[in-house]
Amino acid sequence: MNQIKTTLKLFAILMLLVGIIYPVAVTGLAQVFFPKEAGGSLLYDPDGKITGSAMIGQPFSDPKYFWSRPSATSGYPYNPLASGGSNLGPTNKDLIGQISNRTSLLNSYGIQTPVPSDLVEASASGLDPHISLQSAQVQIPRVARARNLTEQALNKLVLQHVEERQFGFLGEQRINVLKLNLALDSMK
């Protein structure tokens, strides 16, 4: 009987600590030190409507927009509940077929081979909202034609949206596609 009482007390203490106090403390600290990220890093259109999150990619297929990195999530693209890679190996016929189809689509819009890998391969999470600077720049002629803009104006916009390496040395320069497309829509 003593063991049951001790077990129940330990269970109650751990439930209180790990189930209530810890989550409330972490959420509170996140709200204080990282309020934008804790709130979902939401982005708004010029009318003030939520258009998405800066942390989760979105599909863009219209030629007048910069296209995102492909999503590997099942159900529908960029599904945060199904985050994860495809787990297809580099010699898998399905993966080779997907990359070939994506490359052909990009080639049909004037993007020449070699196509940057992040335009044809999904990220490990399948939700990456960023593309490389090179991937944005190879899309400039297509977007310029679709929007009747100069390539120079679009290149300037792209360069304004470059996010530098984290802490100056981690990762590569990148561009958040949703932020870039929102800025593109707000251009006069």
C-alpha positions as a printed NumPy array, in Angstrom:
array([[  0.   ,   0.   ,   0.   ],
       [  2.908,   2.352,   0.771],
       [  4.292,   1.827,  -2.722],
       [  0.952,   2.789,  -4.287],
       [  0.75 ,   5.99 ,  -2.204],
       [  4.353,   6.885,  -3.091],
       [  3.694,   6.167,  -6.76 ],
       [  0.543,   8.315,  -6.789],
       [  2.333,  11.194,  -5.01 ],
       [  5.231,  11.021,  -7.469],
       [  2.774,  10.873, -10.372],
       [  0.904,  13.961,  -9.048],
       [  4.14 ,  15.908,  -8.523],
       [  5.484,  15.036, -11.98 ],
       [  2.145,  15.78 , -13.618],
       [  2.104,  19.178, -11.921],
       [  5.719,  19.925, -12.853],
       [  5.889,  18.508, -16.368],
       [  2.248,  18.839, -17.377],
       [  1.435,  22.291, -16.023],
       [  4.309,  24.339, -14.586],
       [  6.879,  23.599, -17.318],
       [  4.549,  24.261, -20.311],
       [  3.209,  27.465, -18.733],
       [  6.741,  28.678, -17.958],
       [  8.05 ,  27.908, -21.452],
       [  5.012,  29.525, -23.101],
       [  5.339,  32.597, -20.881],
       [  9.047,  32.966, -21.587],
       [  8.452,  32.52 , -25.311],
       [  5.776,  35.243, -25.238],
       [  8.182,  37.604, -23.437],
       [ 11.398,  36.945, -25.382],
       [ 10.045,  35.814, -28.798],
       [  6.505,  37.243, -29.074],
       [  6.329,  37.177, -32.889],
       [  7.58 ,  33.577, -33.168],
       [  5.422,  32.387, -30.258],
       [  2.434,  33.929, -32.009],
       [  3.088,  31.925, -35.172],
       [  5.182,  34.471, -37.146],
       [  2.032,  35.497, -38.978],
       [  2.216,  37.637, -42.113],
       [ -0.516,  39.996, -43.27 ],
       [ -1.551,  41.351, -46.658],
       [ -1.94 ,  45.117, -47.224],
       [ -5.59 ,  44.869, -46.09 ],
       [ -4.541,  43.416, -42.734],
       [ -5.729,  39.869, -43.438],
       [ -3.554,  36.96 , -42.342],
       [ -1.952,  35.353, -45.386],
       [  0.231,  32.762, -43.702],
       [  3.196,  32.172, -41.47 ],
       [  6.796,  33.109, -42.163],
       [  7.771,  29.73 , -40.695],
       [  5.73 ,  27.438, -42.974],
       [  5.998,  27.33 , -46.757],
       [  3.026,  27.773, -49.049],
       [  2.361,  26.511, -52.544],
       [  2.585,  29.002, -55.398],
       [  1.94 ,  27.845, -58.955],
       [  0.895,  31.038, -60.734],
       [  3.688,  32.266, -63.047],
       [  3.362,  35.782, -61.596],
       [  4.714,  34.558, -58.241],
       [  8.032,  33.176, -57.104],
       [  7.615,  29.465, -56.474],
       [  8.445,  27.781, -53.212],
       [ 10.523,  24.741, -52.525],
       [  8.46 ,  21.573, -53.128],
       [  6.662,  20.054, -50.164],
       [  7.022,  16.405, -49.152],
       [  4.019,  16.377, -46.829],
       [  1.174,  14.001, -47.501],
       [ -2.476,  14.906, -47.783],
       [ -1.864,  18.358, -49.189],
       [  1.254,  20.485, -49.736],
       [  2.842,  22.198, -46.725],
       [  0.64 ,  20.302, -44.266],
       [  2.164,  21.097, -40.852],
       [  0.476,  18.06 , -39.308],
       [  2.362,  15.765, -41.688],
       [  5.787,  17.356, -41.436],
       [  8.588,  15.12 , -42.597],
       [ 10.632,  14.111, -45.568],
       [  9.609,  11.583, -48.182],
       [ 12.3  ,   9.141, -47.004],
       [ 12.998,   8.296, -50.638],
       [ 16.651,   7.486, -51.288],
       [ 18.686,   9.1  , -54.082],
       [ 18.304,   6.04 , -56.339],
       [ 14.557,   5.623, -55.722],
       [ 12.624,   5.675, -59.004],
       [  9.761,   7.696, -57.468],
       [ 12.13 ,  10.427, -56.281],
       [ 13.959,  10.501, -59.624],
       [ 10.584,  10.787, -61.384],
       [  9.448,  13.639, -59.108],
       [ 12.665,  15.562, -59.696],
       [ 12.462,  14.934, -63.436],
       [  8.836,  16.162, -63.569],
       [  9.646,  19.271, -61.525],
       [ 12.689,  20.006, -63.693],
       [ 10.61 ,  19.624, -66.874],
       [  7.976,  22.009, -65.499],
       [ 10.619,  24.597, -64.646],
       [ 12.247,  24.152, -68.07 ],
       [  8.865,  24.765, -69.717],
       [  8.801,  28.176, -68.017],
       [ 12.26 ,  29.073, -69.282],
       [ 14.323,  28.045, -66.268],
       [ 17.288,  26.261, -67.778],
       [ 19.124,  23.212, -66.541],
       [ 20.87 ,  22.888, -64.175],
       [ 17.954,  23.899, -61.967],
       [ 18.844,  24.818, -58.363],
       [ 18.241,  21.775, -56.183],
       [ 15.912,  23.552, -53.783],
       [ 13.407,  24.107, -56.607],
       [ 13.099,  20.368, -57.298],
       [ 13.858,  18.696, -53.945],
       [ 11.818,  19.015, -50.763],
       [ 13.421,  19.868, -47.438],
       [ 13.623,  17.411, -44.556],
       [ 10.503,  18.849, -42.935],
       [  8.629,  19.352, -46.194],
       [  7.593,  22.794, -44.902],
       [ 10.577,  25.012, -45.712],
       [  9.393,  28.583, -46.44 ],
       [ 12.743,  29.612, -47.948],
       [ 14.535,  29.262, -51.248],
       [ 18.115,  30.129, -52.09 ],
       [ 19.055,  33.433, -53.685],
       [ 19.973,  31.491, -56.837],
       [ 16.506,  29.888, -56.945],
       [ 14.848,  33.296, -56.725],
       [ 17.119,  34.783, -59.376],
       [ 16.455,  32.034, -61.941],
       [ 12.724,  32.76 , -61.573],
       [ 13.057,  36.503, -62.217],
       [ 12.577,  36.328, -66.031],
       [  9.36 ,  34.278, -65.674],
       [  7.887,  36.566, -63.012],
       [  8.947,  39.689, -64.941],
       [  7.176,  38.446, -68.089],
       [  4.018,  37.492, -66.171],
       [  3.854,  40.85 , -64.373],
       [  5.174,  43.025, -67.194],
       [  8.001,  44.296, -64.971],
       [ 11.671,  44.776, -65.677],
       [ 14.092,  42.121, -64.529],
       [ 16.175,  44.84 , -62.877],
       [ 13.245,  45.942, -60.692],
       [ 12.554,  42.36 , -59.654],
       [ 16.213,  41.663, -58.958],
       [ 16.302,  44.709, -56.692],
       [ 13.219,  43.428, -54.834],
       [ 14.761,  39.967, -54.475],
       [ 17.992,  41.407, -53.087],
       [ 16.007,  43.46 , -50.563],
       [ 14.511,  40.22 , -49.214],
       [ 17.717,  38.263, -48.712],
       [ 18.007,  36.907, -45.175],
       [ 21.622,  36.499, -44.15 ],
       [ 23.175,  33.452, -42.539],
       [ 22.062,  32.834, -38.984],
       [ 24.595,  34.34 , -36.552],
       [ 26.666,  35.236, -39.615],
       [ 27.973,  31.714, -40.221],
       [ 25.171,  29.129, -40.038],
       [ 23.397,  28.065, -43.212],
       [ 23.212,  30.031, -46.435],
       [ 21.585,  33.222, -47.603],
       [ 17.903,  32.589, -48.159],
       [ 14.682,  34.267, -49.184],
       [ 11.289,  33.776, -47.575],
       [  8.997,  33.164, -50.554],
       [  5.779,  34.351, -48.903],
       [  7.386,  37.63 , -47.782],
       [  8.819,  38.153, -51.271],
       [  5.463,  37.464, -52.941],
       [  3.627,  39.799, -50.555],
       [  6.132,  42.54 , -51.411],
       [  5.663,  41.715, -55.095],
       [  1.893,  42.14 , -54.768],
       [  2.351,  45.508, -53.063],
       [  4.582,  46.878, -55.87 ],
       [  3.04 ,  49.659, -57.892]])
